[in-house]
Amino acid sequence: MCSSPTPGRHWDGSPRLAARPRRWLRVAADSPSRLLRSAQRDRCRHCGNPVEWCYRADGRPVPLHPAELPCAAVPADERWHLSSGIAHPAGDGSAWCRIPHRMLCPARTTPPAPTPQLRDLQRRLALRTRRLKDAGALPPPPAEPAPTATACRPARPVIRLLYVHYLAPHPVEDLRCVGQTRTRHRCTHPLLHPGTPPGTWTLLPTAPAAGQLPLPDAVMAVYDLTGLPYSEQLRWRAQRCPVHAATPAAADTTRTQWEPFDPLLHHQHIHPRLPTTVRHRTRP
């Protein structure tokens, strides 16, 4: 005759553990960063291959290749490692390291990789890029303007937002939303969404930062957003499209890429003419 099992235990005498309640991953409403975790996955805008956006100790982002590589195959000045979620541009003494995506991106016109392992990996990434282009999943690069007339379009424009000058990472038309979609990918909608009021290009004086010496009288082209409603300026500062701005509970895939503008540090990004003007090149 079989004895009945002891309450709180299985038939074999092992303890019966109560199932722990599931905890849903949520983002606090008052969190300054709406990131769910570090090393957010994304795709390179040039080749379509996956990258992981990590952050240095100073807060600047850096795209790294998702997989670790042996240190013997990576040059010493291109080795990176992660420590407590922070990316450091050096080896950590182990036999494995990370490498920046720019060293492997097949869409960049860079010299071939210095080691056979990296060249083989670069060829595999190039094959994946070719397949994405054949399937139509990777949009072609934008066509270059006519050689006779080119617009003065700054690569990193200065944006005036909430009466503060910021340096944008890309041209105004290429700024993307940082919100996370339902498929856990980064939103592809631009900030300058059709149907929303745009800013205006204007010439403003190059004012020095607090505590700096006065600069010579000069003007710079600024994309001014201070004329927009306050809600629109908050949407631009949060770097969200109108759809994600209406859903504040949605997480972000990466940090906002605004960099406080410093006229002494970012003097190479100061343009004295408006990008709306067109310059005609003179043929030799």
C-alpha atoms as an extended CHARMM CRD file, in Angstrom:
* protein
*
       284  EXT
         1         1  MET       CA              0.0000000000        0.0000000000        0.0000000000  PROA      1               0.0000000000
         2         2  CYS       CA              1.4100000000        3.3560000000       -1.0760000000  PROA      2               0.0000000000
         3         3  SER       CA              1.5610000000        6.0680000000        1.5210000000  PROA      3               0.0000000000
         4         4  SER       CA              0.0230000000        9.4020000000        0.7170000000  PROA      4               0.0000000000
         5         5  PRO       CA              2.5040000000       12.1810000000       -0.0860000000  PROA      5               0.0000000000
         6         6  THR       CA              3.3790000000       14.6680000000        2.6030000000  PROA      6               0.0000000000
         7         7  PRO       CA              1.6320000000       18.0270000000        2.1770000000  PROA      7               0.0000000000
         8         8  GLY       CA              3.9850000000       20.5080000000        0.5470000000  PROA      8               0.0000000000
         9         9  ARG       CA              6.0540000000       17.8010000000       -1.1830000000  PROA      9               0.0000000000
        10        10  HSD       CA              5.9010000000       15.8200000000       -4.4060000000  PROA      10              0.0000000000
        11        11  TRP       CA              5.2530000000       12.0520000000       -4.5140000000  PROA      11              0.0000000000
        12        12  ASP       CA              9.0000000000       11.3670000000       -4.4160000000  PROA      12              0.0000000000
        13        13  GLY       CA              9.5370000000       13.5300000000       -1.3260000000  PROA      13              0.0000000000
        14        14  SER       CA             11.0640000000       16.5430000000       -3.1120000000  PROA      14              0.0000000000
        15        15  PRO       CA              9.8450000000       19.9190000000       -1.8250000000  PROA      15              0.0000000000
        16        16  ARG       CA              7.0200000000       21.5650000000       -3.7110000000  PROA      16              0.0000000000
        17        17  LEU       CA              8.0780000000       25.0880000000       -4.4770000000  PROA      17              0.0000000000
        18        18  ALA       CA              5.4580000000       27.6730000000       -5.1300000000  PROA      18              0.0000000000
        19        19  ALA       CA              5.6600000000       29.2880000000       -8.5360000000  PROA      19              0.0000000000
        20        20  ARG       CA              6.9460000000       32.8200000000       -8.3490000000  PROA      20              0.0000000000
        21        21  PRO       CA              4.6910000000       35.4460000000       -9.8700000000  PROA      21              0.0000000000
        22        22  ARG       CA              5.8930000000       36.8390000000      -13.1720000000  PROA      22              0.0000000000
        23        23  ARG       CA              7.2060000000       40.3970000000      -13.1650000000  PROA      23              0.0000000000
        24        24  TRP       CA              6.6090000000       42.5200000000      -16.2130000000  PROA      24              0.0000000000
        25        25  LEU       CA              9.4170000000       44.7220000000      -17.4610000000  PROA      25              0.0000000000
        26        26  ARG       CA              8.3000000000       48.3230000000      -17.2040000000  PROA      26              0.0000000000
        27        27  VAL       CA              9.8750000000       51.7470000000      -17.4720000000  PROA      27              0.0000000000
        28        28  ALA       CA              9.4060000000       54.2270000000      -14.6510000000  PROA      28              0.0000000000
        29        29  ALA       CA              7.5420000000       57.3550000000      -15.7300000000  PROA      29              0.0000000000
        30        30  ASP       CA             10.0660000000       59.6230000000      -13.9690000000  PROA      30              0.0000000000
        31        31  SER       CA             13.1500000000       57.8570000000      -15.3610000000  PROA      31              0.0000000000
        32        32  PRO       CA             15.5470000000       60.2660000000      -17.1400000000  PROA      32              0.0000000000
        33        33  SER       CA             16.4670000000       57.4630000000      -19.5770000000  PROA      33              0.0000000000
        34        34  ARG       CA             13.7430000000       55.2380000000      -20.9940000000  PROA      34              0.0000000000
        35        35  LEU       CA             16.1760000000       52.4770000000      -22.0130000000  PROA      35              0.0000000000
        36        36  LEU       CA             15.2940000000       48.9650000000      -20.9190000000  PROA      36              0.0000000000
        37        37  ARG       CA             18.8790000000       47.7490000000      -20.9380000000  PROA      37              0.0000000000
        38        38  SER       CA             22.3300000000       48.5230000000      -22.2670000000  PROA      38              0.0000000000
        39        39  ALA       CA             23.7280000000       47.3370000000      -25.6240000000  PROA      39              0.0000000000
        40        40  GLN       CA             20.5450000000       48.0150000000      -27.5830000000  PROA      40              0.0000000000
        41        41  ARG       CA             20.3110000000       46.1330000000      -30.8720000000  PROA      41              0.0000000000
        42        42  ASP       CA             19.9360000000       48.1250000000      -34.0750000000  PROA      42              0.0000000000
        43        43  ARG       CA             20.8310000000       47.8710000000      -37.7340000000  PROA      43              0.0000000000
        44        44  CYS       CA             23.4870000000       49.8570000000      -39.5450000000  PROA      44              0.0000000000
        45        45  ARG       CA             21.8410000000       52.4630000000      -41.7450000000  PROA      45              0.0000000000
        46        46  HSD       CA             24.4880000000       51.8990000000      -44.4320000000  PROA      46              0.0000000000
        47        47  CYS       CA             24.8010000000       48.0910000000      -44.6990000000  PROA      47              0.0000000000
        48        48  GLY       CA             21.8100000000       46.7520000000      -42.7540000000  PROA      48              0.0000000000
        49        49  ASN       CA             23.8560000000       44.4420000000      -40.5140000000  PROA      49              0.0000000000
        50        50  PRO       CA             23.0630000000       44.2550000000      -36.7700000000  PROA      50              0.0000000000
        51        51  VAL       CA             25.0160000000       46.4120000000      -34.3180000000  PROA      51              0.0000000000
        52        52  GLU       CA             24.8780000000       47.0160000000      -30.5760000000  PROA      52              0.0000000000
        53        53  TRP       CA             24.8330000000       50.5970000000      -29.3370000000  PROA      53              0.0000000000
        54        54  CYS       CA             26.9200000000       50.8850000000      -26.1940000000  PROA      54              0.0000000000
        55        55  TYR       CA             27.9530000000       53.9710000000      -24.2690000000  PROA      55              0.0000000000
        56        56  ARG       CA             31.3370000000       55.2240000000      -23.1630000000  PROA      56              0.0000000000
        57        57  ALA       CA             32.0440000000       56.6070000000      -19.7240000000  PROA      57              0.0000000000
        58        58  ASP       CA             31.3730000000       60.1400000000      -21.0270000000  PROA      58              0.0000000000
        59        59  GLY       CA             27.9400000000       59.1180000000      -22.3730000000  PROA      59              0.0000000000
        60        60  ARG       CA             28.8180000000       59.0890000000      -26.0790000000  PROA      60              0.0000000000
        61        61  PRO       CA             27.3880000000       56.1280000000      -28.0330000000  PROA      61              0.0000000000
        62        62  VAL       CA             29.5140000000       53.7300000000      -30.0550000000  PROA      62              0.0000000000
        63        63  PRO       CA             28.2300000000       50.9560000000      -32.3820000000  PROA      63              0.0000000000
        64        64  LEU       CA             29.9700000000       47.6240000000      -31.7330000000  PROA      64              0.0000000000
        65        65  HSD       CA             29.8120000000       44.3090000000      -33.5670000000  PROA      65              0.0000000000
        66        66  PRO       CA             27.3640000000       42.0460000000      -31.6510000000  PROA      66              0.0000000000
        67        67  ALA       CA             29.7380000000       39.0900000000      -31.2850000000  PROA      67              0.0000000000
        68        68  GLU       CA             33.0420000000       38.8070000000      -29.4360000000  PROA      68              0.0000000000
        69        69  LEU       CA             36.2200000000       38.1320000000      -31.4070000000  PROA      69              0.0000000000
        70        70  PRO       CA             39.5760000000       36.6700000000      -30.3710000000  PROA      70              0.0000000000
        71        71  CYS       CA             42.0750000000       39.3780000000      -29.4610000000  PROA      71              0.0000000000
        72        72  ALA       CA             44.6590000000       37.8450000000      -31.7960000000  PROA      72              0.0000000000
        73        73  ALA       CA             42.4710000000       38.7690000000      -34.7860000000  PROA      73              0.0000000000
        74        74  VAL       CA             41.8280000000       42.3890000000      -33.7260000000  PROA      74              0.0000000000
        75        75  PRO       CA             44.4530000000       45.1770000000      -33.7390000000  PROA      75              0.0000000000
        76        76  ALA       CA             45.3460000000       46.4570000000      -30.2930000000  PROA      76              0.0000000000
        77        77  ASP       CA             44.0440000000       49.9820000000      -30.9850000000  PROA      77              0.0000000000
        78        78  GLU       CA             40.6200000000       48.6580000000      -32.0940000000  PROA      78              0.0000000000
        79        79  ARG       CA             39.8640000000       46.4120000000      -29.1060000000  PROA      79              0.0000000000
        80        80  TRP       CA             36.9130000000       47.2620000000      -26.8720000000  PROA      80              0.0000000000
        81        81  HSD       CA             35.4250000000       45.6170000000      -23.8040000000  PROA      81              0.0000000000
        82        82  LEU       CA             32.2980000000       46.0870000000      -21.7090000000  PROA      82              0.0000000000
        83        83  SER       CA             32.4190000000       46.5600000000      -17.9560000000  PROA      83              0.0000000000
        84        84  SER       CA             29.1880000000       47.1390000000      -16.0050000000  PROA      84              0.0000000000
        85        85  GLY       CA             27.4510000000       48.1210000000      -19.2300000000  PROA      85              0.0000000000
        86        86  ILE       CA             30.0980000000       50.7600000000      -20.1440000000  PROA      86              0.0000000000
        87        87  ALA       CA             32.2330000000       50.4130000000      -23.2790000000  PROA      87              0.0000000000
        88        88  HSD       CA             35.9560000000       51.0180000000      -22.8400000000  PROA      88              0.0000000000
        89        89  PRO       CA             38.3670000000       51.4200000000      -25.8200000000  PROA      89              0.0000000000
        90        90  ALA       CA             40.9610000000       48.9100000000      -24.6090000000  PROA      90              0.0000000000
        91        91  GLY       CA             41.3920000000       45.2450000000      -23.8460000000  PROA      91              0.0000000000
        92        92  ASP       CA             40.5160000000       43.8240000000      -20.4530000000  PROA      92              0.0000000000
        93        93  GLY       CA             43.2780000000       41.2140000000      -20.3640000000  PROA      93              0.0000000000
        94        94  SER       CA             41.0950000000       38.3410000000      -21.6090000000  PROA      94              0.0000000000
        95        95  ALA       CA             41.4350000000       36.4590000000      -24.8810000000  PROA      95              0.0000000000
        96        96  TRP       CA             38.2370000000       37.9930000000      -26.2850000000  PROA      96              0.0000000000
        97        97  CYS       CA             37.2430000000       41.5440000000      -27.1760000000  PROA      97              0.0000000000
        98        98  ARG       CA             34.7300000000       43.6070000000      -29.1310000000  PROA      98              0.0000000000
        99        99  ILE       CA             35.3370000000       45.5880000000      -32.3080000000  PROA      99              0.0000000000
       100       100  PRO       CA             33.6650000000       48.7410000000      -33.6930000000  PROA      100             0.0000000000
       101       101  HSD       CA             31.2700000000       48.1450000000      -36.5540000000  PROA      101             0.0000000000
       102       102  ARG       CA             33.0340000000       50.7120000000      -38.7360000000  PROA      102             0.0000000000
       103       103  MET       CA             35.9660000000       48.3060000000      -39.0650000000  PROA      103             0.0000000000
       104       104  LEU       CA             33.6800000000       45.6920000000      -40.6530000000  PROA      104             0.0000000000
       105       105  CYS       CA             30.9760000000       47.7300000000      -42.3820000000  PROA      105             0.0000000000
       106       106  PRO       CA             30.9850000000       46.6840000000      -46.0710000000  PROA      106             0.0000000000
       107       107  ALA       CA             29.3050000000       49.9400000000      -47.1260000000  PROA      107             0.0000000000
       108       108  ARG       CA             32.2420000000       52.1140000000      -46.0540000000  PROA      108             0.0000000000
       109       109  THR       CA             35.1550000000       52.7770000000      -48.3540000000  PROA      109             0.0000000000
       110       110  THR       CA             37.8020000000       51.6740000000      -45.8790000000  PROA      110             0.0000000000
       111       111  PRO       CA             40.9480000000       49.6320000000      -46.5250000000  PROA      111             0.0000000000
       112       112  PRO       CA             40.6340000000       45.8540000000      -46.1480000000  PROA      112             0.0000000000
       113       113  ALA       CA             40.7480000000       44.3770000000      -42.6700000000  PROA      113             0.0000000000
       114       114  PRO       CA             44.3030000000       43.7350000000      -41.4410000000  PROA      114             0.0000000000
       115       115  THR       CA             43.7990000000       40.0690000000      -40.4310000000  PROA      115             0.0000000000
       116       116  PRO       CA             42.3600000000       37.0650000000      -42.3430000000  PROA      116             0.0000000000
       117       117  GLN       CA             39.6820000000       36.4750000000      -39.6720000000  PROA      117             0.0000000000
       118       118  LEU       CA             38.3650000000       40.0320000000      -40.0030000000  PROA      118             0.0000000000
       119       119  ARG       CA             38.4810000000       39.8720000000      -43.8050000000  PROA      119             0.0000000000
       120       120  ASP       CA             36.4200000000       36.6770000000      -43.7540000000  PROA      120             0.0000000000
       121       121  LEU       CA             33.8890000000       38.2950000000      -41.3980000000  PROA      121             0.0000000000
       122       122  GLN       CA             33.7560000000       41.3810000000      -43.5810000000  PROA      122             0.0000000000
       123       123  ARG       CA             33.0100000000       39.2170000000      -46.6380000000  PROA      123             0.0000000000
       124       124  ARG       CA             30.1440000000       37.5070000000      -44.7940000000  PROA      124             0.0000000000
       125       125  LEU       CA             28.6750000000       40.8610000000      -43.8100000000  PROA      125             0.0000000000
       126       126  ALA       CA             29.0030000000       42.0620000000      -47.4120000000  PROA      126             0.0000000000
       127       127  LEU       CA             27.1320000000       38.9600000000      -48.5870000000  PROA      127             0.0000000000
       128       128  ARG       CA             24.3480000000       39.6830000000      -46.1130000000  PROA      128             0.0000000000
       129       129  THR       CA             24.1550000000       43.2730000000      -47.3390000000  PROA      129             0.0000000000
       130       130  ARG       CA             23.8940000000       42.0150000000      -50.9200000000  PROA      130             0.0000000000
       131       131  ARG       CA             21.0260000000       39.7200000000      -49.9660000000  PROA      131             0.0000000000
       132       132  LEU       CA             19.1930000000       42.5450000000      -48.2080000000  PROA      132             0.0000000000
       133       133  LYS       CA             19.5340000000       44.7430000000      -51.2930000000  PROA      133             0.0000000000
       134       134  ASP       CA             18.3010000000       41.9620000000      -53.5880000000  PROA      134             0.0000000000
       135       135  ALA       CA             15.2810000000       41.3870000000      -51.3300000000  PROA      135             0.0000000000
       136       136  GLY       CA             14.4960000000       45.0960000000      -51.1850000000  PROA      136             0.0000000000
       137       137  ALA       CA             14.9250000000       45.2080000000      -47.4040000000  PROA      137             0.0000000000
       138       138  LEU       CA             17.7610000000       47.7510000000      -47.5900000000  PROA      138             0.0000000000
       139       139  PRO       CA             16.8690000000       51.0430000000      -49.2580000000  PROA      139             0.0000000000
       140       140  PRO       CA             19.4150000000       52.3450000000      -51.7650000000  PROA      140             0.0000000000
       141       141  PRO       CA             21.5640000000       55.3150000000      -50.7540000000  PROA      141             0.0000000000
       142       142  PRO       CA             20.1480000000       58.7120000000      -51.6740000000  PROA      142             0.0000000000
       143       143  ALA       CA             21.1290000000       60.0020000000      -55.0780000000  PROA      143             0.0000000000
       144       144  GLU       CA             23.8040000000       62.6590000000      -55.1410000000  PROA      144             0.0000000000
       145       145  PRO       CA             22.7050000000       66.1300000000      -56.2540000000  PROA      145             0.0000000000
       146       146  ALA       CA             23.6020000000       67.5100000000      -59.6340000000  PROA      146             0.0000000000
       147       147  PRO       CA             27.2330000000       68.6060000000      -59.9130000000  PROA      147             0.0000000000
       148       148  THR       CA             26.2580000000       72.0700000000      -61.1800000000  PROA      148             0.0000000000
       149       149  ALA       CA             24.1980000000       73.1180000000      -58.1520000000  PROA      149             0.0000000000
       150       150  THR       CA             24.5340000000       71.8690000000      -54.5820000000  PROA      150             0.0000000000
       151       151  ALA       CA             22.7070000000       72.9820000000      -51.4550000000  PROA      151             0.0000000000
       152       152  CYS       CA             24.7200000000       74.0000000000      -48.4050000000  PROA      152             0.0000000000
       153       153  ARG       CA             23.3610000000       71.1950000000      -46.2550000000  PROA      153             0.0000000000
       154       154  PRO       CA             25.3510000000       70.8270000000      -43.0320000000  PROA      154             0.0000000000
       155       155  ALA       CA             26.1020000000       67.2600000000      -42.0000000000  PROA      155             0.0000000000
       156       156  ARG       CA             25.6770000000       68.1420000000      -38.3190000000  PROA      156             0.0000000000
       157       157  PRO       CA             23.4180000000       71.1940000000      -38.0620000000  PROA      157             0.0000000000
       158       158  VAL       CA             23.0260000000       73.4220000000      -35.0320000000  PROA      158             0.0000000000
       159       159  ILE       CA             19.4460000000       73.2790000000      -33.7160000000  PROA      159             0.0000000000
       160       160  ARG       CA             17.8720000000       75.8450000000      -31.4040000000  PROA      160             0.0000000000
       161       161  LEU       CA             15.4600000000       74.0110000000      -29.1420000000  PROA      161             0.0000000000
       162       162  LEU       CA             13.8050000000       75.5100000000      -26.0450000000  PROA      162             0.0000000000
       163       163  TYR       CA             16.2390000000       78.4570000000      -26.4140000000  PROA      163             0.0000000000
       164       164  VAL       CA             19.2340000000       76.1060000000      -26.1240000000  PROA      164             0.0000000000
       165       165  HSD       CA             21.6370000000       75.3080000000      -28.9500000000  PROA      165             0.0000000000
       166       166  TYR       CA             22.2570000000       71.6280000000      -29.6800000000  PROA      166             0.0000000000
       167       167  LEU       CA             24.4740000000       69.8930000000      -32.2150000000  PROA      167             0.0000000000
       168       168  ALA       CA             22.5060000000       67.2640000000      -34.1340000000  PROA      168             0.0000000000
       169       169  PRO       CA             24.1840000000       63.9550000000      -35.1350000000  PROA      169             0.0000000000
       170       170  HSD       CA             22.6770000000       63.9280000000      -38.6600000000  PROA      170             0.0000000000
       171       171  PRO       CA             21.0020000000       66.3530000000      -41.0640000000  PROA      171             0.0000000000
       172       172  VAL       CA             17.5470000000       67.4920000000      -40.0390000000  PROA      172             0.0000000000
       173       173  GLU       CA             15.8000000000       65.2970000000      -42.6120000000  PROA      173             0.0000000000
       174       174  ASP       CA             17.6920000000       62.1880000000      -41.3940000000  PROA      174             0.0000000000
       175       175  LEU       CA             16.9310000000       62.4730000000      -37.6760000000  PROA      175             0.0000000000
       176       176  ARG       CA             15.0400000000       59.3370000000      -36.6150000000  PROA      176             0.0000000000
       177       177  CYS       CA             12.7530000000       58.5200000000      -33.7300000000  PROA      177             0.0000000000
       178       178  VAL       CA             14.3540000000       56.5740000000      -30.8520000000  PROA      178             0.0000000000
       179       179  GLY       CA             11.1140000000       54.8540000000      -29.8000000000  PROA      179             0.0000000000
       180       180  GLN       CA             10.7800000000       51.0770000000      -29.7500000000  PROA      180             0.0000000000
       181       181  THR       CA              8.2010000000       49.4160000000      -31.9960000000  PROA      181             0.0000000000
       182       182  ARG       CA              6.1250000000       46.3570000000      -31.1620000000  PROA      182             0.0000000000
       183       183  THR       CA              8.6890000000       44.1770000000      -32.9310000000  PROA      183             0.0000000000
       184       184  ARG       CA             11.3740000000       45.5470000000      -30.5340000000  PROA      184             0.0000000000
       185       185  HSD       CA             13.1610000000       47.4270000000      -33.2770000000  PROA      185             0.0000000000
       186       186  ARG       CA             13.9080000000       51.1120000000      -33.5740000000  PROA      186             0.0000000000
       187       187  CYS       CA             11.2050000000       53.2370000000      -35.1370000000  PROA      187             0.0000000000
       188       188  THR       CA             11.9300000000       54.2880000000      -38.7230000000  PROA      188             0.0000000000
       189       189  HSD       CA              9.8000000000       57.4540000000      -38.6850000000  PROA      189             0.0000000000
       190       190  PRO       CA             11.6670000000       60.7660000000      -38.9980000000  PROA      190             0.0000000000
       191       191  LEU       CA             11.3410000000       63.6150000000      -36.5250000000  PROA      191             0.0000000000
       192       192  LEU       CA             10.4480000000       65.9600000000      -39.3560000000  PROA      192             0.0000000000
       193       193  HSD       CA              7.2480000000       64.0070000000      -39.9420000000  PROA      193             0.0000000000
       194       194  PRO       CA              4.8650000000       65.0670000000      -42.7330000000  PROA      194             0.0000000000
       195       195  GLY       CA              1.9730000000       66.9810000000      -41.2710000000  PROA      195             0.0000000000
       196       196  THR       CA              3.9730000000       68.5060000000      -38.3970000000  PROA      196             0.0000000000
       197       197  PRO       CA              5.1610000000       72.1270000000      -38.4620000000  PROA      197             0.0000000000
       198       198  PRO       CA              8.8270000000       72.4370000000      -39.4860000000  PROA      198             0.0000000000
       199       199  GLY       CA             11.4100000000       74.8040000000      -38.1040000000  PROA      199             0.0000000000
       200       200  THR       CA             13.0440000000       77.6900000000      -39.9220000000  PROA      200             0.0000000000
       201       201  TRP       CA             16.6440000000       78.2840000000      -40.9110000000  PROA      201             0.0000000000
       202       202  THR       CA             17.9780000000       81.5630000000      -39.6120000000  PROA      202             0.0000000000
       203       203  LEU       CA             21.2840000000       83.3100000000      -38.9800000000  PROA      203             0.0000000000
       204       204  LEU       CA             22.0680000000       83.8710000000      -35.2990000000  PROA      204             0.0000000000
       205       205  PRO       CA             25.1820000000       85.2670000000      -33.5950000000  PROA      205             0.0000000000
       206       206  THR       CA             27.7710000000       82.7800000000      -32.4160000000  PROA      206             0.0000000000
       207       207  ALA       CA             27.2830000000       83.3360000000      -28.7200000000  PROA      207             0.0000000000
       208       208  PRO       CA             29.9750000000       81.9230000000      -26.3850000000  PROA      208             0.0000000000
       209       209  ALA       CA             29.1400000000       79.4640000000      -23.6360000000  PROA      209             0.0000000000
       210       210  ALA       CA             29.0280000000       80.4740000000      -19.9920000000  PROA      210             0.0000000000
       211       211  GLY       CA             32.4640000000       81.3570000000      -18.6140000000  PROA      211             0.0000000000
       212       212  GLN       CA             34.1200000000       81.6770000000      -22.0500000000  PROA      212             0.0000000000
       213       213  LEU       CA             35.7700000000       84.6840000000      -23.6040000000  PROA      213             0.0000000000
       214       214  PRO       CA             33.7020000000       86.6530000000      -26.1280000000  PROA      214             0.0000000000
       215       215  LEU       CA             34.0800000000       85.4760000000      -29.7150000000  PROA      215             0.0000000000
       216       216  PRO       CA             34.5020000000       87.6830000000      -32.7840000000  PROA      216             0.0000000000
       217       217  ASP       CA             31.2790000000       88.9960000000      -34.2720000000  PROA      217             0.0000000000
       218       218  ALA       CA             30.0560000000       86.1460000000      -36.4850000000  PROA      218             0.0000000000
       219       219  VAL       CA             26.8080000000       84.5140000000      -37.4520000000  PROA      219             0.0000000000
       220       220  MET       CA             25.9440000000       80.8620000000      -37.9760000000  PROA      220             0.0000000000
       221       221  ALA       CA             23.0900000000       78.9780000000      -39.6180000000  PROA      221             0.0000000000
       222       222  VAL       CA             20.7080000000       77.5730000000      -36.9990000000  PROA      222             0.0000000000
       223       223  TYR       CA             17.5940000000       75.4360000000      -37.4670000000  PROA      223             0.0000000000
       224       224  ASP       CA             15.2760000000       77.3320000000      -35.1280000000  PROA      224             0.0000000000
       225       225  LEU       CA             12.4330000000       75.4210000000      -33.4410000000  PROA      225             0.0000000000
       226       226  THR       CA             11.5420000000       78.0190000000      -30.8120000000  PROA      226             0.0000000000
       227       227  GLY       CA              8.6140000000       79.2150000000      -32.9270000000  PROA      227             0.0000000000
       228       228  LEU       CA              6.8620000000       75.8390000000      -32.6150000000  PROA      228             0.0000000000
       229       229  PRO       CA              4.4050000000       75.0100000000      -29.8270000000  PROA      229             0.0000000000
       230       230  TYR       CA              5.8660000000       73.9120000000      -26.5120000000  PROA      230             0.0000000000
       231       231  SER       CA              4.5960000000       70.3360000000      -26.9880000000  PROA      231             0.0000000000
       232       232  GLU       CA              6.3510000000       70.1020000000      -30.3600000000  PROA      232             0.0000000000
       233       233  GLN       CA              9.6390000000       71.2950000000      -28.8550000000  PROA      233             0.0000000000
       234       234  LEU       CA              9.3380000000       68.6610000000      -26.1200000000  PROA      234             0.0000000000
       235       235  ARG       CA              8.7560000000       66.0360000000      -28.8110000000  PROA      235             0.0000000000
       236       236  TRP       CA             11.9180000000       67.0920000000      -30.6330000000  PROA      236             0.0000000000
       237       237  ARG       CA             13.9660000000       67.0950000000      -27.4400000000  PROA      237             0.0000000000
       238       238  ALA       CA             12.7090000000       63.5780000000      -26.6090000000  PROA      238             0.0000000000
       239       239  GLN       CA             13.5420000000       62.6440000000      -30.2420000000  PROA      239             0.0000000000
       240       240  ARG       CA             10.2110000000       60.9340000000      -30.8500000000  PROA      240             0.0000000000
       241       241  CYS       CA              7.8500000000       60.8340000000      -33.8030000000  PROA      241             0.0000000000
       242       242  PRO       CA              4.2280000000       61.9490000000      -33.3130000000  PROA      242             0.0000000000
       243       243  VAL       CA              3.1020000000       58.3220000000      -32.8490000000  PROA      243             0.0000000000
       244       244  HSD       CA              5.5700000000       57.5890000000      -30.0190000000  PROA      244             0.0000000000
       245       245  ALA       CA              5.0560000000       61.0430000000      -28.5230000000  PROA      245             0.0000000000
       246       246  ALA       CA              1.4120000000       60.0990000000      -28.0120000000  PROA      246             0.0000000000
       247       247  THR       CA              2.4540000000       56.8610000000      -26.2070000000  PROA      247             0.0000000000
       248       248  PRO       CA              4.8630000000       57.9740000000      -23.4370000000  PROA      248             0.0000000000
       249       249  ALA       CA              4.8570000000       54.4940000000      -21.8520000000  PROA      249             0.0000000000
       250       250  ALA       CA              6.7740000000       53.0420000000      -24.8250000000  PROA      250             0.0000000000
       251       251  ALA       CA             10.4730000000       52.4110000000      -24.2220000000  PROA      251             0.0000000000
       252       252  ASP       CA             13.3930000000       53.8860000000      -26.1570000000  PROA      252             0.0000000000
       253       253  THR       CA             15.9030000000       51.8360000000      -28.1110000000  PROA      253             0.0000000000
       254       254  THR       CA             18.7370000000       54.3230000000      -27.6250000000  PROA      254             0.0000000000
       255       255  ARG       CA             19.4910000000       57.6260000000      -25.9670000000  PROA      255             0.0000000000
       256       256  THR       CA             18.6810000000       60.9280000000      -27.5230000000  PROA      256             0.0000000000
       257       257  GLN       CA             21.5980000000       62.1000000000      -29.6270000000  PROA      257             0.0000000000
       258       258  TRP       CA             21.5260000000       65.8130000000      -28.8420000000  PROA      258             0.0000000000
       259       259  GLU       CA             24.9210000000       67.2550000000      -27.9080000000  PROA      259             0.0000000000
       260       260  PRO       CA             25.1170000000       70.6740000000      -26.2180000000  PROA      260             0.0000000000
       261       261  PHE       CA             26.6730000000       73.0390000000      -28.7250000000  PROA      261             0.0000000000
       262       262  ASP       CA             29.9810000000       74.6340000000      -27.7820000000  PROA      262             0.0000000000
       263       263  PRO       CA             31.2880000000       77.1640000000      -30.3480000000  PROA      263             0.0000000000
       264       264  LEU       CA             34.8990000000       76.5160000000      -29.3350000000  PROA      264             0.0000000000
       265       265  LEU       CA             34.7280000000       72.7130000000      -29.4590000000  PROA      265             0.0000000000
       266       266  HSD       CA             32.4000000000       72.5040000000      -32.4620000000  PROA      266             0.0000000000
       267       267  HSD       CA             33.7890000000       75.3730000000      -34.5200000000  PROA      267             0.0000000000
       268       268  GLN       CA             34.0850000000       73.1220000000      -37.5900000000  PROA      268             0.0000000000
       269       269  HSD       CA             30.2800000000       72.7830000000      -37.6490000000  PROA      269             0.0000000000
       270       270  ILE       CA             29.6510000000       76.5480000000      -37.8020000000  PROA      270             0.0000000000
       271       271  HSD       CA             28.2920000000       77.5790000000      -41.2260000000  PROA      271             0.0000000000
       272       272  PRO       CA             27.9670000000       81.2980000000      -42.0070000000  PROA      272             0.0000000000
       273       273  ARG       CA             25.3370000000       80.8640000000      -44.7810000000  PROA      273             0.0000000000
       274       274  LEU       CA             21.8560000000       79.4060000000      -44.8490000000  PROA      274             0.0000000000
       275       275  PRO       CA             21.4180000000       75.9040000000      -46.3500000000  PROA      275             0.0000000000
       276       276  THR       CA             18.4820000000       77.1750000000      -48.3950000000  PROA      276             0.0000000000
       277       277  THR       CA             20.8520000000       78.9870000000      -50.7180000000  PROA      277             0.0000000000
       278       278  VAL       CA             22.3340000000       77.1100000000      -53.6550000000  PROA      278             0.0000000000
       279       279  ARG       CA             25.9050000000       77.4630000000      -54.7590000000  PROA      279             0.0000000000
       280       280  HSD       CA             26.8870000000       76.8500000000      -58.3740000000  PROA      280             0.0000000000
       281       281  ARG       CA             30.1780000000       75.1280000000      -58.9200000000  PROA      281             0.0000000000
       282       282  THR       CA             32.5610000000       76.5960000000      -61.4410000000  PROA      282             0.0000000000
       283       283  ARG       CA             33.9240000000       74.1370000000      -63.9170000000  PROA      283             0.0000000000
       284       284  PRO       CA             37.7010000000       74.1200000000      -64.3380000000  PROA      284             0.0000000000
